[in-house]
Every structure is written in C-alpha cells, then in structure tokens.
Amino acid sequence: MPWSAALHAWLRPRLAAAAAVLLAALASAGCATSARQLQAQPPPELPPQVELADTPFFPDDSYFCGPAALATSLSAAGLPTQPEALVGQVFLPAREGSLQIEMLAAARRRGAVATLIPASLEALLRETAAGNPVVVLQNLGLSWAPSWHYAVAVGYDLERGSVLLRSGPMKRQELSLRTFEHTWRRGGQWAFVALPPGRLPATASEDETVRALVAFERTAPPAAALQAYRSALARWPGNPTLAMGLGNTLYAAGDKHGAEAAFRRVAEAHGLAAAYNNRAQVLLELGRRDEARAAARRGLAAAGPLRPQLLETLHAIDAPVSD
C-alpha cells in the first residue's frame, strides 16, 4: 500500500466493508464525469475495447501492492522483475506502504523511464490503447478513512463502461469507469508509465518527459540515457534541456566530438551560458584552445549566475600549458 506525507491516516485494516459500500455508492453516483463523457462521445481514434492480456500478474493480498504493481509494469516493459526484489526499495514498514516518489525512483534504477501521465481518464485509456500498462494510485476508502492502493490499468471497454486492472489478488478486475474514476480521483489521479529507453508514453507532456529523463540520467548507463534523450528530442527537437542532456550524456559516454557538437547547437539556438561553458571545456580537452576561449567569452556575455563558472573556465583555458 502507498503512503504520502499528506495522507497521514493509515486505516486499511477494518476498511474492507466500508470500501465495498463506497464502491457501490460511487457506481450509482449521478454526477457528470469524464467517464460519462468518454462513453457518450469517445474520441474517434480511441479503440472501443483494449485489453493488454499478456501483461504479467503478481497476485498480492497484503501491504505489498506497490512492489507488485511496479513489478507488473517493469516486466511488461521487458525488464523482468519480481515483487520481492522491490520490497526493500519501495516499501516502508513503519508506514505499511510505498511512497510514490520511491516507486518512480525504483523503476528508474531498474532501467525504465518512469513518466507521470496527465491526470485524466482519457490519457489513461490512450496509454493502454498504445500498449502501455499504467500504474495508478487509488483510494478505496473514504476521504476521512483512506485505503490507499496501487493497481495497474491494462485495458478498458467503452461499450460496457469498464476499466480492466491487475489489482491485488485479482488478475482481471473489471471496474466501472465511473467507480474507477472516483477511486482514482480520491488518490490524486496519480499515474505513471514505465517504459524502456527509446519509447515514450503516448500522452506524456514535454515538461513531464524532461523531468523523467533528467531523473533517469542520474542512474542510467550512458547508452540507455542517450537512447532516451534521442527519442525525446525526435518529438521535441527545440527543447534546450533535452539537448543539454544529450550533450552531457555523449560526454559521459566518451564521445567528446559528439558532445561538443551538441553543446554548439544548443548555444547557437538558445544562447545558453551553460552550453557555451560546457562546449568550452570540451574544446579545451580536445586541444582546441582558441575555440574554447571564444566559446567561454561568448558565454560570459550571457552568463548571469554562471559567471563565476565561466571565469573559472577561462582561467583554465589561459593557464600556462605544462610540458
């Protein structure tokens, strides 16, 4: 079970009956929801039915729904993982649950790019239609007595008005769209997709993708980070953060010529002092001192808070060369 600092009451035991009553009440709720809208006017490109039947299943009827859901997502992404291998990374015994931030971090440590998707039911359905299982956080209890639960959305049926989940001990839980939407909304509509480097979620925003890749780069091998950055730049070629990440990763991979070219492109396109500084340092390592000096001086003109770093780079460039 997940836990968040903002969700301070942990009352999962004794809530089974209350949760069942709540689910029944939500199913008959008369308020207009996006679930109703999707059923009444589904986007024409959205298939009426989707089921990712080959998604792995790890049954769980304990507090370990976080590790089970994450293992499901990682295994579906081609990164076979058992829940037991994740317990120590995401489960907090004192809280009897898993933190959302640890779920994302553990996915990245296992080699997946974990990206939050938009908080909308349509985005969730689009992801499953694209072949991507979605890890979701639900509150199966009440606002004053929450029962937090991780599950994995693996499909839907718009005609039946249902969503399909790998959930706890149930391999194929069919839940009405409206009931699911309410339990998901009570969980903050938090959801993410874990994919191998080189694949992007169908609905992830540019900002969330940048955040996911910067976090992934911190622990990923350079080859994996390169693949991830290149796929993102193919979708958002004008993003300077992605371009800087590509340059840094090329440098980490030992490709100094490629890194220099990447930093040059960012500097020319966006005038970033950081790009001039990084390019100057790489040029110096390549023995191209005059070009390095020119790059550092151009960066200094736009340095702002990076001025001390660029002055340090210029000092290194102008230092006497030892024999």
C-alpha positions in Angstrom: 0.0 0.0 0.0 1.3 3.5 -0.8 1.7 6.3 1.6 2.2 10.1 1.2 3.2 12.7 3.8 -0.1 14.5 3.0 -2.1 11.3 3.7 -1.5 10.8 7.4 -4.2 8.4 8.4 -3.5 4.7 7.7 -6.6 2.7 8.4 -6.6 0.0 5.8 -7.4 -2.8 8.3 -11.1 -2.9 9.1 -11.9 -0.9 6.0 -12.9 -3.8 3.7 -16.6 -3.4 4.3 -16.5 0.4 4.2 -14.6 0.2 0.8 -17.2 -2.2 -0.6 -20.0 0.1 0.4 -18.2 3.1 -1.1 -17.6 1.4 -4.4 -21.3 0.5 -4.6 -22.3 4.1 -3.9 -19.9 5.5 -6.4 -21.1 3.2 -9.1 -24.6 4.6 -8.8 -23.5 8.3 -8.4 -25.4 10.6 -10.7 -22.9 13.4 -11.2 -21.5 14.0 -14.6 -17.9 12.7 -15.0 -15.4 12.4 -17.7 -16.2 8.7 -17.7 -19.7 9.5 -18.9 -18.4 12.0 -21.5 -15.9 9.4 -22.8 -18.7 6.9 -23.2 -21.1 9.3 -24.8 -18.6 10.9 -27.2 -15.4 8.8 -27.4 -12.6 10.2 -29.4 -12.8 8.7 -32.9 -9.2 7.4 -32.8 -9.7 5.6 -29.5 -10.5 1.9 -29.9 -13.8 0.9 -28.2 -12.1 -2.0 -26.5 -8.5 -2.7 -25.4 -7.0 -5.4 -23.2 -3.3 -6.0 -22.7 -3.9 -9.6 -21.9 -0.2 -10.5 -21.9 0.6 -8.2 -19.0 2.3 -10.2 -16.2 0.4 -10.7 -13.0 1.8 -10.9 -9.5 -1.0 -11.6 -7.0 -0.9 -9.8 -3.7 -3.3 -9.5 -0.8 -1.0 -7.8 1.6 0.5 -4.3 2.1 2.9 -5.0 -0.9 0.6 -3.8 -3.7 3.3 -1.2 -4.5 6.0 -3.7 -5.3 3.5 -6.0 -7.1 2.2 -3.2 -9.3 5.7 -1.9 -10.1 6.9 -5.5 -10.9 4.0 -5.8 -13.3 4.8 -2.6 -15.1 8.5 -3.3 -15.3 8.0 -6.9 -16.5 5.6 -5.7 -19.2 8.3 -3.2 -20.3 10.7 -6.1 -20.9 12.5 -5.7 -17.6 11.6 -8.9 -15.8 11.3 -8.2 -12.0 9.8 -10.0 -9.1 7.9 -8.0 -6.4 10.2 -9.5 -3.7 13.2 -7.7 -5.3 11.5 -4.3 -5.0 10.2 -4.5 -1.4 13.4 -3.1 0.1 13.4 -0.3 -2.4 9.8 1.0 -2.2 8.2 -0.4 0.9 8.3 1.4 4.2 7.4 -1.0 7.1 6.7 1.9 9.5 4.0 3.1 7.1 2.9 -0.2 5.8 3.1 1.2 2.3 5.1 2.6 -0.6 5.9 6.3 -1.3 5.0 7.5 -4.8 8.5 9.0 -5.2 10.1 5.7 -4.4 8.0 3.9 -6.9 9.4 6.2 -9.6 12.9 6.0 -8.4 12.9 2.2 -8.2 11.6 2.0 -11.8 14.5 4.2 -13.0 17.0 2.2 -11.0 15.7 -0.9 -12.8 16.4 0.6 -16.2 12.9 2.1 -17.1 12.0 5.6 -17.8 9.1 6.3 -15.4 7.0 9.2 -16.5 3.9 10.7 -15.0 1.0 11.0 -17.4 -1.8 13.7 -17.4 -4.4 13.3 -14.7 -7.3 12.5 -17.0 -9.2 9.3 -17.7 -8.8 9.9 -21.4 -5.0 9.9 -21.0 -5.1 6.7 -19.1 -7.2 5.0 -21.8 -4.9 6.3 -24.5 -1.9 4.8 -22.8 -3.4 1.4 -22.6 -4.5 1.8 -26.3 -0.9 2.5 -27.1 0.1 -0.8 -25.4 1.4 0.7 -22.1 0.1 -0.6 -18.8 -0.4 2.3 -16.4 0.4 2.2 -12.6 -2.4 4.0 -10.8 -3.0 5.1 -7.2 -6.5 4.6 -5.8 -8.2 5.4 -2.5 -10.6 2.6 -1.9 -11.8 4.0 1.3 -13.2 7.4 2.3 -11.6 10.9 2.5 -11.5 10.7 6.3 -10.5 7.0 6.4 -8.4 6.3 3.3 -7.4 2.9 2.0 -4.5 3.5 -0.5 -3.9 1.0 -3.2 -1.7 0.6 -6.3 -3.1 -1.2 -9.3 -2.2 -1.5 -13.0 -4.6 -0.5 -15.7 -4.4 -2.9 -18.6 -7.4 -2.1 -20.7 -11.0 -0.9 -20.9 -14.3 -1.4 -22.7 -16.2 1.8 -23.6 -19.3 -0.1 -24.5 -19.5 -1.8 -21.2 -18.2 1.3 -19.4 -15.4 -0.5 -17.6 -11.7 -0.5 -17.0 -9.5 -3.6 -16.5 -7.0 -3.8 -13.7 -4.3 -6.0 -12.3 -5.3 -5.4 -8.7 -4.2 -7.1 -5.5 -5.2 -10.8 -5.8 -7.3 -10.2 -8.9 -5.7 -10.8 -12.3 -8.6 -9.3 -14.2 -10.6 -6.9 -12.2 -13.3 -5.2 -14.2 -14.4 -2.0 -12.6 -16.9 0.5 -13.9 -15.3 3.6 -15.4 -17.2 5.9 -13.1 -16.2 3.9 -10.0 -12.6 3.7 -11.0 -12.6 7.4 -11.8 -13.9 8.2 -8.3 -11.3 6.0 -6.5 -8.5 7.3 -8.7 -9.6 10.9 -8.1 -9.6 10.3 -4.4 -6.0 9.1 -4.9 -5.0 12.4 -6.5 -5.3 11.0 -10.1 -1.6 10.0 -9.9 -0.4 7.6 -12.6 2.8 6.7 -14.4 4.1 4.6 -17.2 7.4 2.8 -17.1 9.0 2.1 -20.5 12.4 1.1 -21.8 14.7 3.8 -23.0 13.7 4.9 -26.6 10.0 4.6 -26.0 7.8 7.5 -24.9 4.3 7.4 -23.3 1.6 8.4 -25.8 0.3 11.2 -23.6 3.2 12.5 -21.5 3.7 16.2 -21.7 7.0 17.8 -22.7 7.7 19.0 -19.2 7.0 15.7 -17.5 9.2 13.9 -20.1 12.0 16.3 -19.4 11.7 15.7 -15.6 11.6 11.9 -16.2 14.7 11.9 -18.4 16.8 14.2 -16.2 16.0 11.8 -13.2 16.7 8.7 -15.4 20.0 10.1 -16.5 21.3 10.3 -12.9 21.4 6.5 -12.5 21.2 5.1 -16.1 24.2 3.9 -18.2 25.2 6.5 -20.8 24.0 4.3 -23.7 20.5 4.0 -22.2 20.3 7.7 -21.4 21.4 8.5 -25.0 18.7 6.4 -26.4 16.1 8.1 -24.1 17.2 11.6 -24.9 17.3 11.0 -28.7 13.8 9.6 -28.7 12.5 12.6 -26.7 14.4 15.1 -29.0 12.8 13.5 -32.0 9.4 14.5 -30.5 10.5 17.9 -29.1 13.6 18.9 -31.1 13.6 22.5 -29.8 13.8 21.7 -26.1 17.1 23.0 -24.7 17.1 20.9 -21.5 16.8 17.7 -23.6 19.6 18.9 -25.9 21.9 19.7 -22.9 21.1 16.3 -21.5 22.2 14.7 -24.8 25.5 16.6 -24.8 26.2 15.7 -21.2 25.4 12.0 -21.9 27.6 12.0 -25.0 30.4 13.3 -22.9 29.8 10.7 -20.2 29.9 8.0 -23.0 33.3 9.3 -24.1 32.1 10.9 -27.3 33.7 14.3 -26.9 33.3 15.3 -30.5 29.6 14.5 -30.4 29.2 16.3 -27.1 31.0 19.4 -28.5 28.6 19.4 -31.5 25.6 19.0 -29.2 26.6 21.9 -27.0 27.4 24.1 -30.0 23.9 23.5 -31.4 22.3 24.5 -28.0 24.5 27.6 -27.7 23.7 28.7 -31.2 20.0 28.0 -30.9 19.3 29.3 -27.4 22.3 31.3 -26.3 22.6 29.4 -23.0 25.6 30.3 -20.9 25.8 26.6 -19.7 26.0 25.4 -23.2 28.9 27.8 -24.0 30.7 26.8 -20.8 30.3 23.1 -21.5 31.4 23.5 -25.1 34.5 25.5 -24.0 35.5 22.8 -21.5 35.1 20.1 -24.1 37.0 22.1 -26.7 39.8 22.6 -24.2 40.0 18.8 -23.7 40.1 18.3 -27.4 43.1 20.7 -27.6 41.2 23.4 -29.5 42.2 26.2 -27.1 41.4 29.2 -29.3 37.9 27.9 -30.0 37.4 27.2 -26.3 38.4 30.7 -25.3 36.0 32.2 -27.9 33.1 30.0 -26.6 33.8 30.9 -23.0 33.9 34.6 -23.8 30.6 34.4 -25.6 29.1 32.5 -22.7 30.4 35.1 -20.3 28.4 37.8 -22.1 25.2 35.9 -21.2 26.5 34.3 -18.0 24.2 35.6 -15.3 24.6 33.3 -12.2 27.1 31.1 -14.2 29.6 34.0 -14.4 32.0 32.5 -11.7 32.0 29.2 -13.5 32.7 30.7 -16.9 35.5 32.8 -15.4 37.0 29.6 -13.9 36.8 28.0 -17.3 38.5 31.0 -18.9 41.2 30.8 -16.3 41.8 27.1 -17.1 42.0 27.9 -20.8 44.5 30.7 -20.3 46.6 28.8 -17.8 50.2 28.0 -19.0 50.5 24.7 -20.7 52.9 22.4 -18.8 55.4 20.4 -20.8 
